[in-house]
């Protein structure tokens, strides 16, 4: 039977939330302005409102604010644990297991030593700490294991926050730090689950270890296989008609709660299930990035501050004045910093990292936060820690996170890394600013014709290898050799799907709504009365993502040449023109294709020269052309290219481009277009249609989806 809070208890509860959130956000903002992690300020807010300060300054107000009623404290802690569960979901979202594998030896050595060395140091400290730190019902070995776990872990969320604020996330050492932080989090939660099992059973036994580790292993395997399929299908279903934030949020909450129930039923903390839920949700290709922003918003603005401030409420600094508690606290903090730094430094040097990179890794991995506080909270709730031990353990992330932020800023000052690293960073920055050529998934519809292979080759030439692709075979293409297309898309993650039924174009559009960045389709001979074919026209008419049309060169006995020698790229100053430039520049970067930027000054509306004032008509057109060409050249230079410029006059831009391609002996023309609906058929402009119709070169059209008003019409 539910026992409700009475009116006074409800007043206290709402006051607690109001005051905790307000103080935590204010103190967190102060720390942020000081270039320190906001979690430090949120913990400090709890310390200020706890027995250390508020309880001493105004005892009566403190006891009204934190009355000694189980139902009252239970309500507050329920909210705080919900906060840490969502915090761990966001941490799981940021955990990229593939990144850990890709960084290989360096990440493995840094992770291993940064865990083992402080783990040993923590076991030693846990063995020598006085008895007043050990819970009355706990064995010394279990206590030492909890201390070792608390000192050995790092905080991925805090590490990511520090690296992000310092602009170091994509540096080589930053990636290794994140990978090691991810592994630290994973191992830390496993240690917490195992050690909590020891504490619950009251002893350390082989059977207990096998039961806890075995149960956890079975859960993780099922979560990553069966659970992953359920999550994928659920997210795909809610996204079937396009972005659906409320539906995706529902899947996130159900997954978090379901996984939390499973781990709690196994005798493992529910927050570990929330962390695994975040990892599974992050791995789903149907996840919407905006969902993470929504979860982070409610977590970081409300629930996480409540958790960290509540953790600080339990800290009583007065306990450090009893006996030798302060000296032992200094010992614990010193061992935590030195052991973590030494472990990361040794691992980095063995992996061949420079001394400066190793120092930066030792500094960055010293950041601690949520996981250590969770370990301390679990240790206190299970009777492993006394209040004094809890206070000491919670102080560690405060001190070590400050140390990490300050020392890392000093280490990386005026250090830009190697030339190769800077080249990679510049390339990533340029890619992040692109409109079409990005790392998002590519959809490649195919009916098995050579045009599909040509489209696959353009994908391979223009898009980065980290952009995965889905080959969508459609009816009429049952004899497609998918392996040929996969071979063209070498070194790229590729999967295969099939679309069937009377509305193939609708199936392609529906598939494109599931998180694809671009659709690339190959076309062959033009059908009478339509732009290319009924299926392609219908797809273009309803497209919600950019569509790249690839029409292979005429007269070829193979899909495409191994490399293009020269590309004509029209420049018009529009967003669609910039998209086409991105594709052409990417192809040129990989194949060495010469890029000829072309602009046609249209004379169709001018008066005859004999009646025109000399120079009057040329001035605005040439000024505009010069400005547009300068912007395009600058973008090409940023991509490391030196394009040629070609400005022509003509009454038809399409005819002028066809002639330019012939005179320049270009084997590739890349154009931009804005899709429009004209009398129920897709229209991409007379210029583009003329080039598609008359040019013998390979033609690539980058078409932006048509803009729809709120009523669904153009």
N, C-alpha and C positions, 0 to 999 in steps of 0.2 A: 504494500500500500504506500502511495506517495505521501511524504510528509512535507507540506509546503512551508516556505519561509513566512513568518508573520510580517506585519506591516513594518515594524522597526527593523527586522532583519533585512527586508527588501531595501529599505532606505540605506542601511549600512552597505549592502552589496553594491547598489548603484553608485554610492559615494566612493567606494573602493575602486570601482572601475574608472570613474571619472578622474579621481586624483592620480591613480597609477598611470593611466594613459597620458594625462597632461604632463606630469612630472617626467615620465620616461621620454616623451617626445621632446620636451624642452631640453632636458639634459643630453639626449641623443643629438639634437641639433647643435648644441654647444660643442660637443665632441667633434661633430662633422665639420664645423667651422674651423676647428683646430686641426683639421686633416687627420683625425683619429676615427676609428670605427664607432658608429653610433651605439653599438651594443655596449660599449664601455659606459657611456652615459646612462643607458637604460638600467644597467646593473647598479650604477651609482645612485640612480633615483630610488631604487629599492632600499639601498643601504641608508639613504637619507631618511626615508619614511619608516625604517625599521627601528628596532630597539637601540641601535647604536647612537642615533641622533634624535629623531622624533620622540622616541621613548624616554629619552633623558630630559629633553627640553620641556615636554608637555605630557607627563605620564597619563593624566586623565583622558586627554584627547586621543592619545595613542591606544589606550584600552577601549575607547569607544570605536575607534577606527578599525582595530584588529581585536575584536572580542574573542575570548577563549571558548568558542562554541564549535563543536565538530561540524554541524550542518552549515555554519557560516563559512568556516575555512574550506569545507568541501566544495561549496559553490564557487569560491574564488579559484581553487586549484583545478576544478573542472574546466573553467575557461582557460586557465594558463596551459593545461595539458592539451587542450584543443589547439591552442596557439602553437605549441611546440610540434604537434603533429603536422599542421599545415606548413610550418617552417621546414620540417624535414621533407615534405612533399616538394617544396621549391628547391631544396638541396638535391633531391633526387633528380629533378628536372635538369640541374646543372651538371649532373654526373654523366660523363660521356665515357662509357666503358671502352669504346673504340679508340678514344684518345690515349688511354692508358696502354693499350696494345701497340698503337702506332709509335709511341715514343720509346718503346722497347727497353733496351739495356739501361739507359740513363734513368728512366723513370723507375725501373725495377730496383736498381741499386740505391737510388736516393730514398725510395719508399722503404726498402728493407732496413737500411741503416738508421733512417730517421724514426723508425718504429722500435727496432730492437734495442738500440743504445739507451733511449729514455725508458724503455720498458724495464731493462735491467736496473737502471738507476732508480726507478720507482719501486721495484721490488725491494731493493736495499733500504730505501727510505722507509717503506712500509714495514719492514722488519724491525727497524731501530726506533721508530716513533714511540713515544711513551704510551702506556696503557690508557690514559685518559682520552686518547684520540680514537680508540677502538670501541665499537658498539658493544654493549653488555652481552648481547646474544650472538656475537660474531666470533668466528675463529680468526686467529692472527693471519693465517695464510689467505683467507678470503679477503680480509682487510687489505693486505699487501697487494693482492691482485687488483682490487679496486683503485688503490693509489697508483699502481703502475699503469693501469688503463687510463686514468685521468691525466697522468703526466706524459704519456706517449702519443696521444692523439693530437691532431691539428684540426682547425675549424675551416672547412672548405668555404663556408659563407663569408667568414671574416677575411680569409685569404683573398677570395675573389673580390671582396669589397675594397681591400687595400690596393690590390693590383689594378683594379678598374679606376679608382680615383687617381692613381699615379700614372695611368696610361701605359701599364706594363703587361696587360693581359696577353697580348699577342707576341711578346718577346719570347725568344727561345727558352730562357730560364723561367719565364712566366708560365709557359705551357708545361714545363716539367714540374714547377711548383703546384700548378693546378692538378696535374695528373697524380702527383704524390699526395696532395691534399684529398683528392677523391679516394685514393686507395686507403689513406689514413682513416677517412670517414667510414668506408666499408668495413675495414678491419676493426675499427673502434666499435661499431655497432655489433659486430660478431662477438668481440670480447665482452661487451656489456651483456649481451644475451647469455653467453656461457657463464660469466661470473655471477650474474643475477640468478641463474639456475643453481649455482653452488650455494649462494646465500639463502635461497628459498628452501633448498633441501637440508641446509644446515651442515653440510659436509662436502668435501671434495672427493668424489668417487669416480672410478672409471665408468661405471654404469651411468652415472649422472652426466658425465662428459659425452658419452656416446648418445644418450637420449637427447640431450640438448643440441649437440652439433648435428646429429642425424635428423632430428626434427626440423632444425633450421635449414639443413641442406635440402630436404624434401620440399619444404615450403618454397625455397628460392627457385628450385627446378620447376615446380608447378607454376609458380608465379611468372617465370620467364617464358614458359611454353604455353600451357593451357590458358593461364591468366592473360598472357600477351595476346593470344588470339581473340579472347573475349573482349578485351579492351579495344583491340583494333577494329573488330566488327561493330562495337558500340559507337566508337568515334566516327567510323565511316558512315554508319546509319544516320547519326545526328547531323552529319555534314552533307547528306545526299543532295540537298537543295542549295548548297553554298555555305558560307560561313555561318555558324550557329553557336555563338558564345554561351548562351544559357544551357543549351543541350550538352556542350562539351564540359561546362562546369559541373553539371549533374554527374557526368561520367567520372570526373575527377573526384568528387566527394564520395560517390559510391565505391570507387576503387580504394580510396584512402581508408574508409570505414571497413570495407570488407577485408582488406589486407591487415588492418589493425586488429580486427576481431580474430583473425586466423593466428597471428603471432601471439596475441594475449592468451588464446586458448592453449597454445603450446607451452605456456609458462614463460614466454619471452615478451619483453616490453612491446606494447602496441606501436610505439613510435618507430621501431624498426620496420614494422609492416608499412607504416606511412612512407618511410624512406624508400623501400622497395617499390611501393606504388608509384612514387615520383619517377624512379628509374624506368619502370615499365611504360608509364605515360609518355616520358621523354622519347623512348625508343619508337613509339608508334609514328608511322609516317603520316597518319591522318590527324595528328595533333595540331591545334591552331596556336601559334605563338602568342596571340592576344590573350589566351586563357592563362598562360603563365603570368602575364602582366596583371590580370585581374586577381589571381591568387596572391601574388606578391603584394598588391596594393592593400587588400584587406589584412594580410598577415603583417606586413611591415608597419602599417598605420595603426593597427589596433591590437591584434592578438599576440604578436611577438613581443611588443613592448610590455603587455600584461605579464607574459611568461618571464621575461628577463627581470622586470621590476619585482615580481613575486619571488623569484629566486633571490634577489637582493634583500627582500624583507626578512629572510631567514638568517641573514648574516648579522651576527652580534660581535662587533669589533671589540667590545669590552672583554670578550672571552680570551682575546689575545693578550690581555694584561694579566691573566692568571698563570702563575708559575713560569715555565719556560716556553709558553705557547708562541710568543712573538719570535723567539730565536728559531724555533722549529719551523715557523712559517717562512722565515727568511731562507732556511735550508731547503725547504720544499720548492720555493720559487727559484732559487739558484740552481738546483738540480734540474728543474724543468727547462730552464733556459739553456744551460750549458750542455746538457745531454742531447736535447733536440738539435741544437746548433752543431754540435760535434758529429752526431749521426748523419745529418744531411750533408755536412761538409765532406766527411770521409766518403760517403757514397758518391757524391758528385765528382770528387777527384779521381776515384777509381773508375768512374764512367768516362773520364777524359775531359771533363769540364774545366774551364779556366778557374784560377783562384778567385777571381772576382765573381764569376757565376756561382761558384760553390758557396762563397760568402753570402751572396744574395739569396740562395736557396736556404741556407741556414737561418737567415734573418726572416724570410717570408714564412717558412714552415713553423716558426715559433708562435704564429697567431693561433690563439685558441678562443673558444666561445661556447656555442650552444651545446655541442656534444659533451664537453667537460662538465658543463652545468647540469646536463641531464644525468651524467654519471654520478655527480655529487648528489643530485636530488634523489636518484634511485637508491644510492648507497645510504642516504639518511632515512628514506622511507622503509628500507629493509632492515634497518638497525645495524648496518655495517659501520657507519660513521656516527660519531657523536656530533653535537652541535659545533664543538670546537673544530673537529676535523672538517666538517662541512664548510665552515667559515674559511679555513685555510685553503681548501681546494677551490672554492669560488673566487678567492683573491687571485689565484694563479692566472686565469684568463684575463683579468683586468691588467695585471702587470705585463704579462708576456705579449698581449696584443699591442700595448703601447710600445714595448720594446721592438716588436716586429715592424710597426709603422714607421717609427723614427729611424731605426737602423737601416731599413730598406731604402728609405729616402736618401740617406747618406751614401750608401753603397753605390746606388745607380746614378748619382749625380755626375753629369758630363760623360756618361758611358752609353754609347749608341750601339754597341755590339759589332759583329763582323759585317763586311760588305754584303755577303750573301744574305745575312739576316735582314739588313736594311732593304735589300732588293725585294725580298719576300714581303716585308711589311708594306712597302710602297705598292706592290702588286695587289695585296689584299685590300689596301685602302682604296685603290682605284676600282676594284671589283665591287666593293661595298657601295659605291656611288652610282653604279650602273642601273639602267632601267630594265634591261632584258637579259643580258649576259651575266648571270649570277650563279650561285651555287645551289639554287632550289631545283627540285625535281623536274625533269623534262618528260613530256608525253609525246610519243612517236607513233601515231596511227599508221597502219600499214595494210595494204591489200596484196602484198607480195610482188609488186612491180618494181622494175629498176629504179623508178622514181623514189621509192621508199629507201633504197640503199643510198641514193644520192642525198636524201634528207638526213640519213644517219651519218653520212660523211661530213655534212655541214655541222651537225651537232658535235662530232668528234673534233673537227677543226676549230670551232669557235668557243665551245663551252668548256670551263675548267673540268679536270678529271674528277674532282670531288662532287660534281653535280650528278646525282643518280638519274637513271632514265628508266621509263616503263615503255615497253613495246606493246602496243595495243593492236592485235590483229583483228580484222573485221571481216564480216561475211563477204565471200568472194575471194578471200585470200587464204583458203584452207590449205593450199599447197605451199604456204610460205615456209621458207627455211629460216626459222628464227635464229638458228645458230650463225647464219651468215651475218645477220644484223648485229648479233652479239659480238661477233668477231670484229666488225667495223668499230663498235663501241668498246674498244680494247681498254683495259685498266679502269673501267668505269663500272660502278654497281648497276646492274641491269636486272629487271624482273619482267615477267611476261603476263599479260592479261588478254582476254578475248571478249569482243563485243559482238552480239548477235541480235537478231530480231528485225522487225520492219523499220525501226527508226535507228539506224546505225549512227547517223550524225548526232541524234539526241543522246545516244550512249556515250559518244566521244565527249560531248559537252558536259554530260553528267560526271564522267570520269575526271574531266579537267577541273571540276569544282573541288576535288579532294586534295587540294594543297599543291598543285603544280604551278610552276612559275611561268612556263611557256609551252605551247603546242607547236611541234614542228612537223609539217606534212609535205610529202613529195607529190607533185602533180605531173601528169603526162600530157597527152594531146588534149586540146580544148574541145569541149562538147558544144554543139550548136545551141545557141540561145541562152547559155549560162556563162558565168565567169570561167569556170573550169569543169566542174562536174556537179550533178545535183547534190551528192553527199558533201563535197567540199563547200559548196555554196551555202548549204543549210548550216554546216558547222560554223562558217564565218559569220553568218547572220546572227547566230546566238552565242558567239564566243564571249567568255567572261575573262579570259586571260589573253596576253599577246599571242598571235599566231604567226609563225614563220612559214611562208610558202616557198618551196624549193622547186624550181622548174629546171631540170637538167638541160645542158646544152644540146642543141639539135645536131644530129649526124654522128653522135658518139656510139661506138660499139662497146663501151664499158660505162659503168655508172657515172663516174667523175674522174677527172685527171688526178694523178697523185698529188699535184700541187698546182695552184693557180699562179700564173706569172704576173697578171696585172688586173686590178679591180677598179671599176668606175663606181664612185660613191657620190650621188647627188647630195648637195647641201642646200637646205631650205630654211634652216633656223627653227624648225618645229621639233616637238618632242619625238615624233615618229622618225624624223630624219636623224636625230641623235641616236635613237635605238639602232638604226641601220648602220651608223658609223661604229657603234660598239661591236656589232657582228663582224664588220669588215676589218676593224683594227685587231680583233682577236684572231681572225684567220691569218692576217698578215704577220702578227707576232709569232705564230706557230709555224707558218709555211714560208715566210719571207716574201709574201706577195707584195708587189708594188701597189701603193694606194694612190689613185688619182681623184682628188676631191674636185667635183664639178658643180658649177652653178650656171643655170641658164637664165639670162635676162630676157623676159618675155616681151615681145614687141607687138603682140596681137592688138592691143588697144591704142597704139600710138598713132598720131597723125602722120601723114607722109612727111618725109624729111624736108621737102621743099617748103612746107608750111610751118614746121616746128622751129622754135627759137633755138639757135645753136647751143648745144650743151645743156639746155634746160631739162630735157627728158632724161639724159644720161646721168645727171648728178645724183638724184635720189636713188635710182636703181643701182648705180655703181657703189654708192656709199653703203647701201644695205648689203650688197654682195660682198664688199670688202669686210664689213663687220662680221657677217655670218661665216665667211671663209676663215677669218682670223680665229674665231672661237673653235671651229672644227680643227684647224691646224694645231691649236693649243692642246686640245684633247688628244690628238694624235701624238704630239710630242710627249705628253704625259705617259702615253703607252710605249714610248721609246721608238716612235716611228718618225720618218721624215717624208711626208706626202708631197706629191706634186699638186699644183693648183691649175685648174682649167676653167676659165670663164668664157661662155659662148652666148651669142644672141640667136634668137629664133622665135618664130610665131608659135611653134609647138615645142614645149619642153621635152615631150616624149620622143619626137623625131630627132631633136638635137642630141639627146642622150644615146639613141640608137646609132646615130652617125659618129658620135664621140667614141663609142665602144668599137665601131668598125675602124675608124682612123687610128685609134690608139692600140689596135690589136688586143683589146681586153677580152679575157675569157671569163670574166665574172662581173656582174652588175648587182649591186646591193642597194635596195631602195627602202624607204620608209613609207608607210601609208596609214591613214586613219579610216577604219572601217565605218561605213555608213549604210543605212537602209534606204534604198531608193525604189519605191514601187514594189516592195516585197523581195528585192534581190540585193545581195551585197554589192557595194560600190566602193572601190579603193582608189578612185581617181583616174582621169583620162591618161595622165602621164604614165602611171604604173601599167595600165592596161595596154598602152601602146608599146611599152618596152617588152612586156610579156608576149605580145602578139608578134613583134617584128624583130626582136634581137635574137641572134643565133647563139649568144653566149649563155652560160649558166646564169639564171636570174634568181636572186633571193629577195623576197619581199617580207619586211618586218611590219606586220599590221597590228596596230593598237586596237583593242576592243572598242566598239562604239559606246559613246557615253549615253547613259539612260537617265531620264529625269525621274523624279519621285513617283510619277504615275506609271512608270515602266516604258514610256515612249521615248524616242530619240529627241 
